[in-house]
Amino acid sequence: MHLPANIRHRKPSLRQLTSNTGRRWALRRQVLLWLRGQHPRPSGYSCEVATALQHDQADVAAFWSLPHNVGGRRQLEPIRTVAIVVALTREECYASGINPEALQNELRYTRRQLVRLEESIRREEPGLRDDGMLFEEYAEWHYEKSQNAEYKELIKHCRKLEEQLYHGTRMERMSRNIVADECYLAVPEGVLLRDEILPGWGLLVIPPEGEHGYGKVIVEQTATPRQCPMATRLHLVQNIAMTSSDCVNAVLRLRK
């Protein structure tokens, strides 16, 4: 959602804040404040950042860099990128033309069945345990190698339900193309639960505060890091730099 230039770089008026455009601006601002509070702080960030391979934009994107030696010289290299999508309503989070409530209920039931079968797999197929873990509570299991036919069918059914829920959404395309090391969905409080987001995505919940504002971001679910190719990281970093120039132009009143 491209914000109008007149409120992209400054606080909207009280009337504008009550519109969807103003609310989206306020949510993005809280997400940026959350990023600024990270340790270490991001090396750079911006809004409305185009992602790799698609025309889809991240509402907010950020990157972290560290110096390393190249030919005897210390150069910065991006080591982590984050793309964040802001959604105002449940409808923005799911594919169009579906009944998300019914599909989510079926998905929750199927996932509970998977948990039950995983308990059986741990008893019946102990060889799937990762021997590299010393403590049982941290043990990892390779359930995908199980010979349990029912478990395999339920996994397929889960993936089918997830595809129905998210197919064609911005989040699904960004996840499929691995546009960043981590992806987050940011929503107002009460819009989504942690088990209702795309697998692997993090969930940021932003409670209301004051008559027309939002409070501090709550990390409801941490994103699962993915190995983003360096070329894709550099692509996002450059797009962050290019969109940041819009802010400089606005602040210094430079004409394009």
Summary of the structure (lengths in Angstrom):
residues: 256
radius of gyration: 21.0
end to end distance: 21.6
largest distance: 69.1
contacts: 733
relative contact order: 0.17
helix: 45%
strand: 22%
